[in-house]
Amino acid sequence: MATSTDEIVGFLQAEGIKFRRDEDGDVLTGFKTDVYRDRGGDLGVPILIHLVEDGEYIEVMTPRAYSCKDSPHLGTVLQALLMTSWFTKLVQFEYDWNDGEIRAIVEFPLEDAKLTQRQLMRCVRGLAQILDTYHPMITGAIERGVIELPESRKQERALHDALAANGGDRAALMGEFAAFLARRGQGRGVELED
């Protein structure tokens, strides 16, 4: 078996993360957030860790992360969810058209590989952090039919627009890119050649 509930529990205990096991053997935990609010309006992301196929497949999810049933903005909501998946690469979203549930999920096959503590922590912490970061964008789409990018993505969009506007001048492209890296604090030690 690739992993077990006991192994996941051991990883969470080693990290000092509170959790509980439910009657189905799933592990429930959560993280405080600065922006994301759960269904009850509390700051925090509930997370469910579920094993499938005898531990060869793992799902780390926030069931009912959002709800969007019969919304006039459904197309915009789905676009915001896809954009979030594109930007982050870690989290995907599932939409149940029957009841409007939107689930945030990280899932991957382990098959015959062992799950590591580092992998699990990347999934649970990443899920919480991504929902916290993109919550205003997703709720704006649900409530108003508007997509407002997080600040970090606005900077990337501005760079993209600047690069497109310079008409392909390589020197100008590299200059804009160097300025972008410097703004993000990654420009130290980066040498760009013509």
N, C-alpha and C positions, 0 to 999 in steps of 0.2 A: 504494500500500500504506500502511496506517495506521501500522505500526511493523515493525521487523525485529529479529532477534536481535542484529545489530551495534549497533543503537541502544540496546537494553537493556544490552548489555555496556558501551557508552560511559557510560551513566547510572551503572552500578555502579562503574566505574572512577573517575568524577568524584566519587563519594561515598566512595571508598577502601574499598569492600566487596569482600572476597575472593569469588571465584566460580570455576566451571569450566563449560565447555560439554561436554555429552555427545555421543555419536555420532549422536543423533537431532536435534541442534541445540537442545535444551533447555538452559536455564541453571540451574545448581544453586548455591545459596548457603545461608546459614544464619546464625543469631544465637545468641549465648550467652543463657541464661535464668537466672533466680533460682530458679524453681520447676518449670517444665515439664521433663520428662525424655523423651528420645527412646526408641525401642524398645530400644536398648542400655543404657539407664539413665543416659546422659550428659546433663548440663544443656546444652540447646541445641535449637533448632528448625531442622530441615532444611527448606529451601524450594526448590521447583521452579517455574521460570517457563516456561510453555509457550504458544506462539502457535498459533492455529487460524485457518483460513480466510485464509491468506496474510497474517497479521498484522492482520486486521480484528477479531479476538477474542483476548483475553488471559486466561490462567488463572495465578494465583499460588497455589500450594497446598503443603500438607504431606501428601503421601501417607502412609497408615498412621500418622496422628497418634495414633490409638487403635485398639484391636481389641476387638470384643465379639461373639464367635461363641457361639451357644447359651447365652447368659447368662440366668439367671432374672430379671435386672434390666433387660432390654432396654427395656421401656416407660419406666422411670425414666431410663435413659441417653438415649433419644430425647427425652424431655422436657427433660433438662438441656441437650442440644445445641440444641433449639429455643429454650430460654430464653436461651442464650448468643447465638444469632443475633438474637433480639429485643432484648436489651440492647445489643449492639454495633453492629448494622446493617451492619457491614463484612464480617464473616466468615459464611459459610454452611458447613454440614456435609453430607457425602454419606455414605450408609451402603450398603455392598455386602452384601446378605443372603447371598450365596454363601459368602464367606469371613470376614465380620465386620469388614472394613476400614472405619474411619471416617476420612474425609479432610476436612481443614479447607481451605476454598478461598475465594478472592476472584476473581470473574470478571466481566468486562464487555465489551460490544461497543465497539470503537472505530469500526468502519465506515470512514468517510472522514476521521475526526478523527485528529490526531496525539497520540500518547502523550507526556506530559511527564515529566520527571525527578521532579518533585514528586508526580505521581500514582503512579508506580511505587514511590517511597520510602514513600508513605502505605500502599500495599498490603503491601509486604514487612515494613516495621517494624510496621505495625498487626497483621498476622497473628501475628508473633512475640509482640507484647505481649499480644494477646488470649488466645492459648494459655497464656502464662505466668500471666495473671490468673485465668483460669477453669479451669486444670488441676485444682486441688483439688476443685472442684465436679464436674467431669466424671469424674475418677477415683473420687470418692466414690460417684457413681451407678453406675459400672461395678463397683466392688469390693464395695460394701455396699448398693446400692439406695437411697442417701440423697442428697438434694440439699441441700447447704450453700452458701448464697449467699456470695460474696466480701463483705468488710467494707463496701465502698462500696455494694453493693446492699442490705445489711442496713439501712443508714441510710435509703435510699430507701423500703424496705419499711416501716420504722417510721413515716416521714412519711405514707405512704399509709394505714396503719392509724390514725394519729392524725387524719388528715383525715376518714376515714370515720366515726370515733367521735364527732366533734363535731356530727353531725347537720345539716351544711350551713350552720352559722353562718358567714357570710362573714367577719366580723371575726376569728373564731377561725381560720378557714382561712388567712387572710392572715398572721396572727401565726405560725402553725406553719410556713408557707412561708418567711417572713422568717428564722425561727430555723434552718430547714434550709439556706438559702442562706448564712447566717453560718457555720454549721458547715462547710460546704464551701469557705469562703473566697471566696465569690462575692457576699457581701452588701454589700460596700463600694459606696457610691454608688447603691444600689438604693432607690428611694423607692416605697413601696407606698401606694396611696390606698384609701380606703373605697369 
